[in-house]
Amino acid sequence: MARVTAVVIGIVAIVGGIYAKNQNVAFLVALAFAVAASANLPTIIYSLFWRRFNTRGALWSIYGGLISSIGLIAFSPVVSGKVDPATGASLSMITDTSVDFHWFPLDNPGLISIPLAFFLGWLGTMTSREPVNEERFAEMEVRSLTGAGAEKPVAP
């Protein structure tokens, strides 16, 4: 399964790279950071500072941030519909200027997807019936602040 997944991700990356060959590399890096921040930042922050945060909140936050950021990128001017006003040339990944299916007006989705991921993490936690484990939170807090015990795995 790991080999098949690696091949599929490789093919998707190659196809995405072909379509993004004329894009600004710094801008593409900013998109990658927006996707990573949408998927990871809320979960990390909540895990460190919120005692009640649980598995459902983490999953909702990660998947919600990832799906929303990638979805907003797919329907943004970065992919279709961005035209240079001076030359009339396409500045999008899809260079055919007649193709325009963008409905999200921003080039970078982070402004929407990161707060959405925070909200989904909160909502997932609040709708869960998983009990608060004070002992485990205390151990994780000590590990995160001091690094003590980081060499051993956390017991379930």
Sequence and secondary structure as in RCSB ss.txt:
>XXXX:A:sequence
MARVTAVVIGIVAIVGGIYAKNQNVAFLVALAFAVAASANLPTIIYSLFWRRFNTRGALWSIYGGLISSIGLIAF
SPVVSGKVDPATGASLSMITDTSVDFHWFPLDNPGLISIPLAFFLGWLGTMTSREPVNEERFAEMEVRSLTGAGA
EKPVAP
>XXXX:A:secstr
 HHHHHHHHHHHHHHHHHHTTTS HHHHHHHHHHHHHHHHHHHHHHHHH TT  HHHHHHHHHHHHHHHHHHHHT
STTTTT B TTT  B SSS  TT        S THHHHHHHHHHHHHHHHHT      HHHHHHHHHHHHH TTT
TS    
